[in-house]
Amino acid sequence: MEPLTVDRCTALGADAVTSALGLGGPKPWSEHKMLGLMNLERRGDRVVLVRSDGTIVAAAVAARHEDLWNVEVAGDRQARARALGELLEWLAVDALQFWLPPDGDDLWLESARVGCSVLHERTILHLERSLATHPPQPADLQVTSWNDDDLDAWIAANNEAFAGHLEQGVWTRATFAERSSAPWFDPSLFVVHHDGNVVDAWCWCKVDTATDPDRGEIYVIGVTPDHQGRRLGSGLLEAGCAAMASRGVRTVDLFVESTNSAALALYARHGFTTVGAVRALHLDTAQHSASAD
Ligand SMILES: CC(C)(COP(=O)(O)OP(=O)(O)OC[C@H]1O[C@@H](n2cnc3c(N)ncnc32)[C@H](O)[C@@H]1OP(=O)(O)O)[C@@H](O)C(=O)NCCC(=O)NCCS
């Protein structure tokens, strides 16, 4: 391989964005990092690009979520380790969350080699359900489609249902504006239940027809704590699956923390099985930043 060149970037041209998005497997980046790559300058995120003979062969992306930097890498194995090392040095923070790719043990070793230690590990399970073998069973529930008038009530309900959750429990109007401006956003696939004027349960679904029209995702489902255990989650899950089935979706998937026993019980009872897992390491990088000073 040609000698690698490594660049720190706070803005990317369109060609670089396309190359970075296309690194590795069919879905090398989480949605959050894809948004980061596409809007790098505006969001204040950081990217390290590694090139071989002018071609981008690996990238490491750091996106700040509240006070925590989240890091992902993709690309050629040797080059992505270089990208990670360079990004850790550039960030120079005491802690961050690192999302390991499925074949990412080499990166774990690389982070240990440069002085990082694992404070905490999360496993996010990837679950799937076939709507052919488990067709939707809509419950007798009064639901509506997303309406912007629900925005503040929904943000409050969401942050209450996901209190303590690093990514999902701290949504603002800006977070919603960013996600709902994605081309796949469809208000009729965001099913909401009210108790009077209050939003108490919802199932927000995502069908990215540009990527795979047969596949839909349970993007965010929640029930406010004082309404849980009344089968609202079950009803909204089926209503969401029914909305996606009416668009021709055949397979529904979702991502869930391996420790979320309430959600896992709900999904198991509704025909979902585990098809994969993603690990996130909360890294103590203080020793690394100190040695880089
Ligand atoms: C997961 C969640 C949506 C479930 O909603 P819910 O309305 O409480 O669930 P339901 O009343 O429909 O219960 C569905 C099944 O899950 C089981 N379940 C619900 N809560 C449970 C709990 N805390 N522990 C174990 N099982 C539980 C129920 O026993 C029920 O099984 P059953 O049909 O045999 O009775 C809700 O707990 C929630 O919003 N949690 C916080 C947000 C969240 O984690 N969302 C999912 C992210 S992937």
The ligand as an ORCA input file, in Angstrom:
! r2SCAN-3c Opt
* xyz 0 1
  C     -40.620     -0.547     26.660
  C     -41.944      0.185     26.839
  C     -42.244      0.913     25.517
  C     -43.050     -0.840     27.104
  O     -44.301     -0.159     27.114
  P     -45.491     -0.623     28.085
  O     -46.716      0.085     27.661
  O     -45.068     -0.460     29.485
  O     -45.561     -2.192     27.745
  P     -46.844     -3.090     27.755
  O     -47.732     -2.720     28.912
  O     -47.473     -3.064     26.406
  O     -46.194     -4.498     28.021
  C     -45.763     -5.340     26.956
  C     -45.145     -6.606     27.520
  O     -43.861     -6.293     28.065
  C     -43.819     -6.685     29.438
  N     -43.227     -5.621     30.235
  C     -43.578     -4.326     30.229
  N     -42.830     -3.654     31.139
  C     -42.036     -4.580     31.715
  C     -41.060     -4.519     32.730
  N     -40.756     -3.359     33.362
  N     -40.400     -5.647     33.052
  C     -40.680     -6.817     32.425
  N     -41.623     -6.950     31.465
  C     -42.275     -5.844     31.131
  C     -45.217     -6.853     29.904
  O     -45.280     -7.871     30.871
  C     -45.987     -7.163     28.662
  O     -46.060     -8.561     28.500
  P     -47.521     -9.232     28.424
  O     -48.035     -8.785     27.090
  O     -47.267    -10.680     28.509
  O     -48.267     -8.670     29.587
  C     -41.909      1.165     28.026
  O     -41.467      0.470     29.166
  C     -41.028      2.374     27.833
  O     -41.434      3.364     27.235
  N     -39.778      2.337     28.344
  C     -38.880      3.493     28.267
  C     -38.498      3.815     26.844
  C     -37.856      2.628     26.162
  O     -37.017      1.957     26.731
  N     -38.245      2.400     24.881
  C     -37.711      1.310     24.088
  C     -36.381      1.667     23.541
  S     -35.757      0.445     22.416
*
